[in-house]
Amino acid sequence: MATSSPRSIPRFSQFVALFLLLGFGKTSRAGDPPLTLDYYKSSCPSVLEIVRKEMECAVLSNPRNAAFIILLHFHDCFVQGCDGSVLLDDTITLQGEKKAPTNIHSLGGFRIIDRIKNMLESECPGVVSCADILTVAARDATLLVGGPYWDVPLGRKDSRTASYDLAATNLPTADESLPSIVTKFLYQGLSVTDMVALAGAHTVGMARCENFRARIYGDFEATSEKSPASEAYLGHLKSICPPVGGGNNTVAPLDYVTPNLFDNSIYHLLLQGEGLLNSDQEMYSSILAVQTRDIVRKYAADPIAFFVQFSESMVRLGNITNPESFANGEVRKNCRFINTWAPEI
């Protein structure tokens, strides 16, 4: 869906986004890429087992690693498609995506992917792409903290390019308006339902003070129920995130009720007006949230419906492909560098 060169989101998509938010229509589904469930059946039959074992170790050592990997996968797929471009380090001939404003303080888990890649290069050298590793790892990360399972189609190639510019423009931000975020999902071939379901991954995420400051000193009190618990929660947030004078790197869980468990609690917080990020709370509280409000209510009431849709939406996210990578991509020896730059492992 995305290409290897930067391009702006078409203006007409903003009108489509508004149309959908008012409940007048649905988006079309993205086309199926040339991926298969048994891609490594002969060439590397142990790939899924190796990824799972390494992810088990990572999540056991720190449950927050699950959120890092899920977010890393999302940030990869929204820039050039799911091609591992987010994993590339800067070199003298390539500007990567890691230092883009939307990524520089948000992403982690790179060393986990490095470890998995090293294991697979020992077992099946030159076979399994970094893009596929990241996609499978995101599924396993979700499962390991209580989320749903889904089968992951495989066969992606690793891009030999990255796009700092697309990382800065394609990825949703914490204070972005609901129509703007919907537009960014439409641009990737994802629906409003996909957007609300994928936002459910915030049930295991953390946010920096810099990303929720405007929310807690803005309309948090207006959207919340003003109960003693809500007031205490807001007071805590303000105590760790002052309005001025620092604290940008202080973090708080997006779901303070069950921060290390993948469940539907995040949607209950939105019903209570306690979403930590403006971009999340807008899905329920915005005057334009006609369609998204109903979906939030549905997932809050029915965790199974949320799990089913999250699984389907993650497959659709993982199916966003980069035609350039399929035509001219590679299987990197080292996920941080294209092969002409890759040091020996």
C-alpha positions in Angstrom: 0.0 0.0 0.0 2.8 2.4 0.9 5.7 3.0 -1.4 9.4 3.4 -0.9 9.4 7.2 -1.6 7.7 9.8 0.6 4.3 11.1 -0.5 1.7 13.1 1.2 -1.7 11.7 2.3 -4.2 12.6 -0.3 -6.5 15.5 0.7 -9.6 13.6 -0.4 -8.9 11.0 2.3 -9.6 13.6 4.9 -13.1 14.1 3.5 -13.6 10.3 3.4 -12.4 10.1 7.1 -15.0 12.7 8.1 -17.7 10.8 6.1 -16.8 7.6 8.0 -16.7 9.3 11.4 -20.2 10.5 10.9 -21.3 6.9 10.3 -22.1 7.1 6.6 -19.9 4.4 5.2 -17.1 1.8 5.4 -13.7 1.5 3.9 -12.6 -1.2 1.4 -10.2 -3.8 2.5 -6.6 -3.9 1.4 -5.6 -6.5 -1.2 -4.0 -9.7 -0.2 -0.2 -9.7 -0.6 1.8 -12.7 -1.9 2.3 -14.2 1.6 1.6 -17.8 2.8 1.4 -19.6 6.1 3.9 -22.3 5.2 6.5 -20.1 3.5 9.4 -21.5 5.7 8.1 -25.0 5.9 11.0 -26.5 4.0 13.7 -23.8 4.3 13.4 -23.1 8.0 10.8 -25.3 9.8 11.9 -24.2 13.3 11.4 -20.4 12.7 8.2 -20.1 14.7 9.6 -22.1 17.6 12.7 -20.0 17.8 10.8 -16.7 17.7 8.4 -18.0 20.4 11.2 -19.1 22.8 13.1 -15.9 22.5 10.0 -13.8 23.0 9.1 -15.9 26.1 12.5 -15.0 27.6 12.1 -11.4 26.7 8.6 -11.0 28.1 9.4 -13.0 31.2 12.4 -10.7 32.0 10.2 -7.6 31.4 6.5 -7.6 30.5 7.0 -4.2 28.9 8.9 -5.8 26.1 5.6 -7.1 24.7 4.4 -3.6 24.2 7.7 -2.6 22.7 7.5 -5.3 20.0 3.9 -4.7 19.2 4.5 -0.9 18.7 7.7 -1.6 16.7 5.7 -3.7 14.3 3.0 -1.0 13.9 5.6 1.7 13.3 7.3 -0.5 10.7 4.1 -1.3 8.7 2.9 2.4 8.6 6.1 3.4 6.8 6.8 1.7 3.4 4.7 -1.3 4.5 5.9 -4.2 6.7 9.5 -4.4 5.4 11.7 -4.0 8.4 12.7 -0.5 7.5 12.2 0.7 11.1 15.0 -1.6 12.2 17.7 0.0 10.1 20.4 2.1 11.7 21.7 5.3 10.2 24.8 5.0 8.0 26.7 7.5 5.8 24.5 6.5 2.9 21.1 5.8 4.5 19.0 7.8 6.9 16.9 5.5 9.0 13.6 6.0 10.7 14.7 5.5 14.3 15.4 9.2 14.9 12.2 10.6 13.3 10.1 12.6 15.8 7.5 9.9 16.1 10.1 7.2 16.8 13.1 8.6 18.7 11.6 8.4 22.2 9.0 5.8 21.6 10.5 2.7 20.2 12.3 -0.2 21.9 12.8 -3.9 21.5 15.5 -3.7 18.8 17.9 -5.9 20.8 15.2 -8.6 21.1 14.9 -8.7 17.3 18.7 -8.8 17.1 18.8 -11.9 19.3 16.1 -13.6 17.3 17.9 -12.9 14.1 21.2 -14.2 15.4 19.5 -17.5 16.4 17.8 -17.8 13.0 21.0 -17.0 11.2 22.7 -19.9 13.1 19.8 -22.2 12.3 18.8 -21.1 8.8 21.4 -18.6 7.4 20.1 -16.1 4.9 16.5 -17.4 4.9 14.2 -15.6 7.3 13.6 -11.9 6.8 13.7 -9.3 9.6 10.3 -8.1 8.5 8.8 -11.6 9.1 10.6 -11.9 12.4 9.1 -8.7 13.7 5.6 -9.7 12.5 5.7 -13.1 14.2 7.3 -11.6 17.3 4.4 -9.1 17.6 1.9 -12.0 17.5 3.8 -13.9 20.2 4.2 -10.8 22.3 0.5 -10.3 22.3 -0.2 -13.9 23.2 2.4 -13.9 26.0 0.6 -11.2 27.9 -2.8 -12.7 27.6 -3.9 -11.6 24.2 -5.3 -13.6 21.2 -3.5 -15.9 18.8 -3.6 -15.6 15.0 -1.8 -17.2 12.1 0.8 -15.0 10.6 1.2 -15.1 6.8 4.9 -15.0 5.9 7.2 -14.3 3.0 8.1 -10.6 3.4 11.4 -9.2 2.1 13.5 -6.7 3.9 13.7 -3.2 2.4 17.0 -1.8 1.3 15.6 1.7 2.0 14.0 3.6 4.9 12.0 6.9 5.0 12.6 9.4 7.8 10.0 11.6 6.1 7.2 9.0 6.0 7.9 8.1 9.6 7.4 11.8 10.5 4.2 12.1 8.6 2.4 8.7 8.3 2.4 7.7 12.0 -0.4 8.9 14.3 0.6 11.2 17.2 -0.7 11.4 20.8 -2.4 14.8 20.3 -3.7 14.3 16.8 -7.4 14.8 15.9 -9.6 11.9 15.2 -10.3 12.8 11.5 -6.5 13.0 11.0 -5.8 9.7 12.5 -8.6 8.0 10.6 -7.1 9.5 7.4 -3.8 7.8 8.2 -5.4 4.5 8.7 -7.5 4.8 5.5 -4.3 5.6 3.6 -2.9 2.2 4.7 -6.1 0.4 3.5 -7.3 0.0 7.1 -10.8 0.7 8.3 -12.2 2.7 11.2 -12.9 -0.6 12.9 -9.3 -1.7 12.4 -8.2 1.6 14.0 -10.3 1.2 17.1 -9.3 -2.4 17.5 -5.5 -1.8 17.0 -5.7 1.1 19.5 -6.6 -1.7 22.0 -2.9 -2.6 22.0 -2.5 0.4 24.3 -3.8 -1.9 27.0 -0.1 -3.0 27.6 1.6 0.2 26.5 3.3 3.1 28.3 3.4 6.8 27.4 5.8 9.6 28.1 4.8 12.7 30.0 5.5 14.7 26.9 2.8 12.8 25.1 0.1 13.1 27.8 0.8 16.5 29.3 -1.6 18.3 27.0 -4.3 15.8 27.9 -4.0 16.0 31.7 -3.8 19.8 31.8 -6.4 20.1 29.1 -9.8 18.3 28.8 -9.1 15.3 31.1 -11.4 16.7 33.8 -14.1 17.5 31.3 -14.2 13.9 29.9 -13.8 12.0 33.2 -16.5 11.1 35.7 -14.9 13.2 38.4 -15.1 10.4 40.9 -12.7 10.2 43.8 -10.7 7.5 42.0 -10.6 9.6 38.8 -9.5 12.7 40.7 -6.8 10.7 42.5 -5.6 9.3 39.2 -5.4 12.7 37.6 -3.6 14.0 40.7 -1.0 11.3 40.4 -0.4 12.0 36.7 0.1 15.7 37.5 2.5 14.9 40.2 4.8 12.9 37.8 4.2 15.2 34.8 4.5 18.9 35.7 3.0 21.5 33.3 6.4 23.0 32.7 10.0 22.5 33.8 10.8 18.9 32.7 9.6 15.4 33.3 9.2 14.7 29.6 10.7 11.2 30.0 8.6 10.1 32.9 6.2 7.3 31.9 2.8 6.1 32.9 0.8 3.1 31.8 -1.9 3.7 29.2 -4.0 1.2 31.1 -3.4 1.8 34.8 -5.8 -0.9 35.8 -4.1 -3.9 34.2 -0.9 -2.5 32.7 0.8 -5.9 32.0 -2.3 -7.8 30.8 -3.7 -7.7 27.3 -7.4 -7.3 27.9 -10.2 -4.8 27.1 -9.7 -2.6 30.1 -8.4 0.3 27.9 -11.9 0.6 26.5 -13.5 0.8 29.9 -11.1 3.7 30.7 -12.3 5.5 27.6 -15.9 5.1 28.7 -14.9 6.7 32.0 -13.2 9.5 30.2 -9.8 8.5 31.5 -7.9 7.8 28.4 -4.3 8.9 28.9 -3.8 10.0 25.3 -5.9 12.5 23.6 -5.8 10.4 20.4 -7.4 7.5 22.3 -10.0 9.5 24.2 -11.1 11.2 21.0 -12.4 7.8 19.8 -15.1 8.1 22.4 -15.5 11.7 23.4 -15.1 13.6 20.1 -18.2 15.2 18.6 -17.2 13.3 15.5 -16.9 9.9 17.2 -20.3 8.7 15.9 -18.9 5.4 14.6 -15.9 5.0 16.8 -17.9 5.6 20.0 -20.1 2.6 19.2 -17.1 0.4 18.5 -15.5 1.4 21.8 -18.7 0.5 23.7 -18.8 -2.8 21.8 -15.3 -3.8 22.8 -15.7 -2.7 26.4 -18.8 -4.9 26.7 -17.5 -7.9 24.7 -13.8 -8.8 25.2 -14.2 -11.8 22.8 -15.4 -9.5 20.0 -12.3 -7.3 20.7 -9.9 -10.2 20.6 -11.4 -11.5 17.3 -11.2 -8.1 15.6 -7.8 -7.4 17.0 -6.5 -10.6 15.5 -8.1 -9.8 12.1 -6.8 -6.3 12.2 -3.3 -7.4 13.0 -3.2 -9.7 10.0 -4.4 -6.8 7.9 -1.7 -4.6 9.4 0.9 -7.2 8.7 -0.3 -7.5 5.1 0.6 -3.9 4.2 3.3 -4.6 1.8 6.0 -2.6 0.0 6.0 -3.6 -3.7 9.6 -2.3 -4.0 10.8 -4.7 -1.3 9.2 -7.6 -3.0 10.8 -6.7 -6.3 14.2 -5.5 -5.0 14.3 -6.5 -1.3 16.6 -9.0 0.4 16.9 -11.1 3.6 19.2 -9.1 5.8 22.1 -10.8 7.6 21.8 -8.2 10.3 18.5 -6.4 10.8 20.2 -3.1 11.5 22.0 -2.8 8.1 21.3 -3.7 4.5 23.6 -6.6 3.3 26.2 -4.4 1.7 26.7 -2.8 5.1 26.1 -5.8 7.3 29.0 -6.8 9.6 29.6 -10.4 10.2 27.4 -11.9 12.9 
